[in-house]
Amino acid sequence: MKHELDAIDRRIVDILQHDARLPVKTIAEKVSLSSPTVSARIERLQRDGVITGYMAVVNPEIFDFRIKAFINLEVEPMQKKEFYPYIAGVPNVVECNCVTGDYSMLMVVYFRTTKELDQFIGQLQHFGRTKTQIVFSTSIERRGLPIDQQEKRD
């Protein structure tokens, strides 16, 4: 689904990706438009599904979630009907993707201890074999999409 975004829409999305708490007035100054115009553009971007939500990025260690891991899981197509509701109910899973390759699911999870992670992996093995990687460090945290670079290619 391709949305027609002009350079100003792209700039607004880029600004919001980096700081969604900026006042509309500040965004308007950055794109040289009035606040009501920028507000209307943001509402349209939300309505059209370009902007799908806002959330705070928190430090997991503050809440004692010290174990970050990637879990690959092999789920048979017939099990997906059971798997999706199950995984949606596990708050430690912060991302779950259906992927290509030897495993059909790739999850990002946070746990307080390796014991908790091990218990979760045991539960997952009801659906199929797993492969787990525990993260030692993260050099690049989640960041916004390179909106400006896309614009230069168009």
C-alpha positions in Angstrom: 0.0 0.0 0.0 1.7 3.1 -1.2 0.8 6.4 0.3 1.4 9.7 -1.5 3.5 11.7 0.9 5.1 15.0 -0.1 8.4 16.3 1.3 6.6 18.0 4.2 4.7 14.8 5.2 8.0 12.9 5.1 9.7 15.6 7.3 6.9 15.5 9.8 7.1 11.7 10.1 10.9 11.9 10.4 10.6 14.5 13.2 7.9 12.4 15.1 10.0 9.3 14.8 12.8 11.0 16.7 10.6 12.8 19.2 6.9 12.2 19.2 6.5 14.5 22.2 7.5 17.7 20.3 4.7 20.3 20.4 2.9 20.8 17.1 4.1 24.4 17.2 7.7 23.3 17.2 7.1 20.9 14.4 5.3 23.6 12.4 8.3 25.9 12.8 10.6 23.2 11.6 8.5 22.6 8.4 7.5 26.3 7.9 3.8 25.7 8.2 1.1 26.8 10.6 0.3 24.7 13.7 -3.3 23.9 12.5 -1.9 22.8 9.1 0.6 20.5 10.7 -2.0 19.2 13.1 -4.3 18.3 10.2 -1.4 16.6 8.4 -0.6 14.5 11.5 -4.2 13.5 11.8 -4.3 12.5 8.1 -1.1 10.5 8.5 -2.6 8.7 11.5 -5.9 8.1 9.7 -4.1 6.8 6.6 -2.1 4.3 8.7 1.3 6.0 8.0 1.7 6.7 11.7 0.4 3.7 13.6 1.1 4.7 17.2 3.3 6.4 19.8 5.1 4.9 22.7 7.8 5.7 25.2 11.1 3.8 24.9 12.2 2.7 28.3 15.4 1.2 29.8 14.6 -2.4 30.5 17.3 -2.6 33.2 15.5 0.0 35.3 12.7 -2.6 35.6 15.2 -5.4 36.2 14.8 -7.0 32.7 18.4 -7.8 32.2 18.1 -10.7 29.8 17.4 -9.8 26.1 17.2 -12.7 23.7 16.3 -13.6 20.2 14.3 -16.8 19.9 13.7 -18.7 16.6 10.8 -21.1 16.7 9.7 -23.7 14.2 5.9 -23.5 14.0 4.0 -25.7 11.6 1.4 -23.8 9.6 -1.5 -25.7 11.3 -0.2 -24.6 14.7 -0.3 -20.9 13.9 -4.0 -20.7 14.9 -3.0 -21.8 18.4 0.4 -20.1 18.5 -0.7 -16.5 17.7 -3.2 -16.1 20.6 -0.7 -17.7 22.9 2.2 -15.5 22.0 0.1 -12.4 22.1 -0.6 -13.1 25.7 3.1 -13.3 26.7 4.1 -9.7 27.8 7.8 -10.6 27.8 7.6 -11.0 24.0 8.1 -7.5 22.7 8.3 -8.5 19.0 7.2 -11.6 17.1 7.8 -12.0 13.3 6.9 -14.7 10.9 10.1 -15.2 8.8 11.6 -17.3 6.1 14.3 -19.9 6.6 14.7 -22.9 8.9 12.5 -21.3 11.6 9.1 -19.7 11.0 9.1 -17.3 13.9 11.6 -14.8 15.3 10.9 -13.2 18.6 12.6 -10.6 20.7 12.1 -11.2 24.4 13.1 -9.7 27.8 13.3 -11.6 31.0 14.6 -10.8 34.5 16.6 -14.1 34.8 17.9 -16.9 32.6 15.7 -19.2 34.6 12.6 -17.4 33.5 13.9 -17.4 29.9 14.5 -21.2 30.2 11.0 -21.8 31.5 9.5 -19.8 28.6 11.6 -21.7 26.0 10.3 -24.9 27.6 6.7 -23.7 27.0 7.6 -22.7 23.4 8.9 -26.1 22.6 5.2 -27.3 22.7 5.0 -25.6 19.2 8.3 -26.8 17.8 12.1 -26.7 18.1 13.8 -23.5 19.2 17.1 -21.7 18.8 18.0 -18.9 21.3 20.6 -16.2 21.3 21.1 -14.1 24.4 22.2 -10.5 23.7 25.4 -9.4 25.3 25.2 -5.8 24.1 23.3 -3.6 21.6 25.3 -1.2 19.5 22.2 0.3 17.8 18.9 0.5 19.6 15.6 0.6 17.7 15.5 3.8 15.7 13.3 5.4 13.1 13.3 4.6 9.4 15.6 6.6 7.1 12.7 8.7 5.7 15.0 11.5 4.3 17.1 8.9 2.4 14.0 7.5 0.8 13.0 10.9 -0.4 16.3 11.5 -2.1 15.9 8.2 -4.1 12.3 9.0 -5.2 
